[in-house]
Amino acid sequence: MTAILEGTDFDFLGAKYTGKVRDVYEQPDRLILVATDRHSSFDRIIAHIPHKGQVLNEISAYWFEQTKDIVPNHVLAVPDPNVTVGRKLKTVPVEAVVRGYITGVTDTSLWTHYAKGKRDYGNFRLPDGLKKNEKLPAPVFTPSTKEEAHDRPMSPQELVAEGIVSRETIDAVERIAIALYRRGAEIAEKRGLILVDTKYEFGTDASGKLVLIDEIHTPDSSRYWQRDTYALRFGKGEEPEYFDKEFLRLWFRDNCDPYKDKVLPPAPKELVEELSRRYIRMYEQITGRAFVPGEEPIAARIARNLKPYALSPSR
């Protein structure tokens, strides 16, 4: 049976913060980010997907390398398939969302607002006559706040008016985010993919310079469609072919109340294995590289690879 990484507990790395997917160890001048195999939905962990953490970490490492000429990133080292060591920075409290296509079904999606008649989004206007899943005339920037409870979509003007960020900062974030999206879309196209939309996070260094942090262009932070079938499906009014994680979420919705039940049933083994295969397939298509699983047991390997980052008792 394939090993999974549910979580870590390394007492030699500093104070730990547990995120949805990553365990983050804080040190005086850097963060150790360990990508686990946790899979969240309904604001809780619903399953553990073999290789997911490695896939997310290595896809981000690939994209950080492909975009470092556009903006500096936080990466100091990738000492393990599941680990990124990053610079400790002051976080910009904005999710930088860029969209190249008009799509979505949620209340906050661009298509939902457009279908209700909205055309002016503060920092851009959309023409009449667009169809769902159509490519936009140009990529658009639709930022939101970063909040514990729920992110709020806001225009750059609103973010500035509320004092969340300065005009200079949000203008720079928008410019860089769109450049990153364009680079991502260009490379994705060569891999037979469409980068539909994505989100970025930024920090600032001691001099106030923007630095790309967290993750970039992963299947968890971005929406991808298959390029080869897009035109035909769009012409027929069908949904594009996409990386589907929803089937596992739907199983839980149909077999329990994932918002209210204290204990959830275990995810079916065949669905977990299928989702793992899909993550690996996306890794290989995005990067053009064969996926090589890291050595097992995973936690022991990570501990060994992180020994050089151990804090001395005096630190």
C-alpha positions in Angstrom: 0.0 0.0 0.0 1.3 3.5 -0.9 2.3 5.5 2.1 0.6 8.8 2.9 1.7 11.8 4.9 -1.2 12.9 7.1 0.9 15.4 9.1 4.2 16.0 10.7 5.5 16.8 14.2 9.2 17.8 14.0 10.2 19.3 17.3 13.6 20.5 16.0 12.2 23.0 13.4 10.5 25.6 15.6 6.8 26.5 16.3 4.4 24.7 13.9 1.3 26.2 12.3 -1.1 23.6 10.7 -2.8 24.8 7.5 -5.3 22.9 5.3 -2.5 21.2 3.4 0.8 22.4 4.7 2.5 22.2 8.1 4.5 25.4 8.4 7.5 25.6 10.8 8.5 29.2 11.7 12.1 30.1 12.2 13.6 33.6 12.8 14.4 34.3 9.1 12.6 31.5 7.2 9.6 29.2 7.0 9.7 25.4 6.5 6.6 24.4 4.4 5.8 20.7 4.4 3.1 19.8 1.9 1.1 16.9 3.3 -1.4 14.6 1.6 -4.4 16.2 3.4 -7.4 16.9 1.1 -9.9 19.5 2.4 -13.5 20.4 1.5 -16.4 21.6 3.6 -13.9 23.5 5.7 -12.4 20.2 7.0 -10.1 17.3 6.0 -12.1 14.7 4.1 -9.3 12.4 2.9 -5.6 11.8 2.5 -4.5 11.4 -1.1 -1.3 9.5 -1.8 1.4 11.7 -3.4 -0.7 14.9 -3.4 1.7 16.8 -1.2 4.7 15.9 -3.3 2.8 16.8 -6.5 1.8 20.2 -5.2 5.2 21.0 -3.8 7.0 20.0 -7.0 4.6 21.7 -9.3 5.1 24.9 -7.4 8.9 24.5 -7.5 8.6 24.1 -11.3 6.6 27.2 -11.7 8.7 29.3 -9.3 11.7 28.5 -11.5 9.8 29.4 -14.7 8.7 32.8 -13.4 11.6 34.1 -11.3 12.5 36.6 -14.1 9.1 38.2 -13.6 9.2 38.6 -9.8 11.4 37.2 -7.0 10.0 34.3 -5.0 10.4 33.1 -1.5 12.1 29.9 -2.3 15.5 29.3 -0.5 15.6 25.6 -1.1 13.6 22.5 -1.9 15.4 19.9 0.2 12.8 17.2 -0.1 10.0 16.4 -2.6 7.4 17.5 0.0 9.3 20.5 1.4 10.0 24.1 0.4 12.2 26.4 2.6 11.1 30.0 2.1 12.1 33.4 3.2 10.0 34.9 6.0 8.2 37.9 4.7 5.4 40.3 5.5 2.3 39.0 3.9 0.3 41.3 1.6 -3.3 40.8 2.8 -4.7 40.2 -0.7 -5.5 37.1 -2.8 -4.4 38.1 -6.3 -6.9 36.4 -8.6 -6.4 36.5 -12.4 -8.9 35.2 -14.8 -8.4 34.6 -18.5 -11.9 33.1 -19.2 -15.4 33.9 -18.0 -16.7 30.9 -16.1 -17.8 29.5 -12.7 -21.0 28.6 -10.9 -20.4 30.1 -7.4 -21.9 33.4 -6.1 -18.5 35.1 -6.4 -17.7 33.8 -9.9 -17.2 36.2 -12.8 -19.8 34.4 -14.9 -22.5 34.5 -12.2 -22.2 38.3 -11.9 -22.0 38.8 -15.7 -25.1 36.6 -16.3 -26.9 38.9 -13.9 -26.0 42.0 -16.0 -22.8 43.2 -14.3 -20.3 44.8 -16.8 -18.3 47.2 -14.7 -16.0 45.6 -12.2 -14.2 48.7 -11.0 -10.8 48.2 -12.7 -12.2 46.8 -15.9 -15.4 46.6 -18.0 -16.6 43.6 -20.0 -18.4 43.8 -23.3 -21.9 42.5 -23.9 -22.4 39.1 -25.6 -19.8 36.9 -23.8 -20.7 33.3 -23.4 -19.9 31.1 -20.5 -16.4 29.6 -20.7 -15.4 32.1 -23.4 -11.9 33.5 -23.5 -11.8 37.1 -22.2 -10.5 39.9 -24.4 -7.6 40.2 -22.0 -6.8 38.7 -18.6 -8.6 40.5 -15.7 -7.5 41.0 -12.1 -10.2 40.3 -9.5 -8.6 40.4 -6.1 -10.1 39.5 -2.7 -9.2 40.0 0.9 -7.4 37.3 2.9 -9.5 36.6 5.9 -9.9 33.6 8.3 -13.7 33.5 8.0 -14.3 34.2 4.3 -12.4 36.0 1.6 -14.3 39.0 0.2 -14.0 39.9 -3.5 -13.1 43.6 -3.8 -12.0 45.9 -6.6 -8.5 47.5 -6.2 -10.3 50.8 -5.6 -12.2 49.2 -2.7 -9.1 47.6 -1.2 -7.4 51.0 -1.2 -10.5 52.8 0.1 -10.7 50.4 3.1 -7.0 50.9 3.9 -6.2 47.2 3.2 -3.4 48.1 0.8 -1.9 51.2 -0.8 -2.6 52.2 -4.3 1.0 51.7 -5.2 1.0 48.1 -3.8 -2.2 47.0 -5.5 -1.1 48.4 -8.8 2.2 46.5 -8.6 0.4 43.3 -7.5 -2.0 43.6 -10.5 0.8 44.2 -13.0 2.9 41.3 -11.7 -0.1 38.9 -11.3 -1.2 39.4 -14.9 2.4 38.9 -16.1 2.6 35.7 -14.1 -0.7 34.5 -15.6 0.4 35.3 -19.1 3.6 33.3 -18.6 1.6 30.4 -17.1 -0.9 30.4 -19.9 1.9 30.4 -22.5 3.7 27.4 -21.0 0.4 25.6 -20.3 -0.6 25.9 -23.9 2.6 24.0 -25.0 1.5 21.2 -22.6 -1.9 20.9 -24.1 -3.6 22.9 -21.3 -5.5 26.1 -20.8 -4.8 28.0 -17.7 -8.3 29.3 -17.0 -7.8 31.3 -13.8 -5.5 31.2 -10.8 -4.5 33.0 -7.6 -1.3 34.3 -6.2 0.0 35.5 -2.8 2.7 38.0 -2.2 4.9 39.2 0.6 7.2 42.1 1.0 10.8 42.1 2.0 12.6 44.5 4.3 12.8 47.1 1.5 9.1 46.8 0.6 9.8 44.8 -2.6 7.1 42.3 -3.7 8.0 38.7 -3.5 5.8 35.7 -4.7 5.0 33.3 -1.9 2.9 30.2 -1.0 2.2 28.2 -4.2 1.9 28.9 -7.9 -0.2 27.3 -10.7 -1.0 24.1 -8.9 -4.2 22.2 -9.5 -5.3 23.4 -6.0 -4.7 27.1 -6.8 -5.6 27.2 -10.5 -8.2 25.9 -12.9 -7.0 24.1 -16.0 -8.9 22.9 -19.1 -7.7 20.5 -21.7 -6.8 22.6 -24.8 -7.5 20.0 -27.5 -11.2 19.5 -26.8 -12.0 23.1 -25.7 -13.1 24.6 -29.0 -15.4 21.7 -29.9 -17.0 21.6 -26.5 -17.4 25.3 -26.4 -19.0 25.4 -29.8 -21.5 22.8 -28.6 -22.2 24.7 -25.4 -20.7 21.9 -23.3 -18.5 22.3 -20.3 -14.7 22.0 -21.0 -12.7 19.0 -20.1 -11.1 19.8 -16.7 -9.1 18.4 -13.8 -11.9 17.0 -11.7 -11.6 16.7 -7.9 -15.3 17.2 -7.4 -16.2 13.5 -7.5 -14.8 12.9 -4.0 -16.5 15.9 -2.6 -19.8 14.8 -4.1 -19.5 11.3 -2.6 -19.3 12.9 0.9 -22.2 15.1 0.2 -24.3 12.1 -0.9 -23.3 9.8 2.0 -23.2 12.1 5.0 -23.7 15.6 6.2 -20.1 16.9 5.9 -20.9 20.2 7.6 -22.6 18.7 10.6 -21.5 15.2 11.2 -18.8 15.0 13.8 -17.2 11.9 12.3 -17.1 11.4 8.5 -17.1 7.9 6.9 -13.8 6.9 5.4 -13.4 7.9 1.7 -13.8 4.9 -0.6 -10.4 3.5 -1.5 -11.0 3.4 -5.2 -11.9 7.1 -5.2 -8.8 8.0 -3.2 -6.7 6.1 -5.6 -8.3 7.7 -8.7 -7.8 11.2 -7.3 -4.1 10.3 -6.6 -3.7 9.2 -10.2 -5.3 12.4 -11.5 -2.9 14.6 -9.4 0.1 12.6 -10.8 -1.3 13.0 -14.3 -1.6 16.7 -13.9 1.9 16.9 -12.6 3.3 15.1 -15.6 1.2 17.2 -18.1 2.0 20.5 -16.5 5.8 19.9 -16.1 6.4 17.6 -19.0 8.3 15.3 -16.5 7.7 11.8 -15.3 6.6 11.6 -11.7 9.0 9.9 -9.4 7.6 9.1 -5.9 9.8 10.1 -3.0 11.4 7.5 -0.9 9.3 5.9 1.9 8.6 6.1 4.8 7.9 9.7 4.0 8.1 11.3 7.5 11.5 9.7 8.2 12.9 10.9 4.8 11.7 14.4 5.4 13.2 14.4 9.0 16.5 13.3 7.5 16.5 15.9 4.8 15.6 18.7 7.2 18.3 18.0 9.7 20.4 20.9 8.3 17.5 23.2 9.1 17.3 22.2 12.8 17.2 25.1 15.3 20.0 25.2 17.8 18.8 25.4 21.4 20.0 29.0 21.6 17.9 30.2 18.7 
